[in-house]
Amino acid sequence: MGLSLIELSHIDTQQGVSLHLAGCDLVSGTPVVDIKPYLPWAEAKPEARAGFAPSAPSLLPVSFSQAAQASLAARADGASLYALIEQVLGQDPRPAYQREGQSERIYGVRLRDVDVKFQAVKETPLENDATTLKVVAIDTLTNETR
């Protein structure tokens, strides 16, 4: 099993569908199991072209309640956990069908040894209707909850 960043040179649809690949180190006839689009903001080949997702998605703002800030302040790894939470929540892990606007619903995501609870809020209702994901609690997992 291997992983390669290759070029899709063209697609032949004359007799079925054949993908013509370039720049790969495969033996002729080797099956290609999974093909994903090139994401220039996540890969390390600056001269490559992309049409599927040419730029990184925009990130949502993330805020922390006082209780969440206190939980982070009490941890030796609080600063790095803060950065991780901000990166993960900024990508909006809520289900796509629940991403419209504010909700009273509390969502959760497990990171490292904590459950991070957050909700979608309108921090400033007059400004462009932007949604912020607000961390409302950070609960340390116990042996029973792991």
Stockholm file with secondary structure:
# STOCKHOLM 1.0

chainA/1-146         MGLSLIELSHIDTQQGVSLHLAGCDLVSGTPVVDIKPYLPWAEAKPEARAGFAPSAPSLLPVSFSQAAQASLAARADGASLYALIEQVLGQDPRPAYQREGQSERIYGVRLRDVDVKFQAVKETPLENDATTLKVVAIDTLTNETR
#=GR chainA/1-146 SS CCCCCCEEEEEECSSSCEEEEESCCCCTTCCCCCCCCCCTTTSSCTTCCCSSCCSCCCCCCEEECHHHHHHHHTSTTHHHHHHHHHHHHHTCCSCGGGCSSCCSCCEEEEETTEEEEEEEECSSTTSTTCCEEEEEEEEECCTTTC
#=GC SS_cons         CCCCCCEEEEEECSSSCEEEEESCCCCTTCCCCCCCCCCTTTSSCTTCCCSSCCSCCCCCCEEECHHHHHHHHTSTTHHHHHHHHHHHHHTCCSCGGGCSSCCSCCEEEEETTEEEEEEEECSSTTSTTCCEEEEEEEEECCTTTC
//
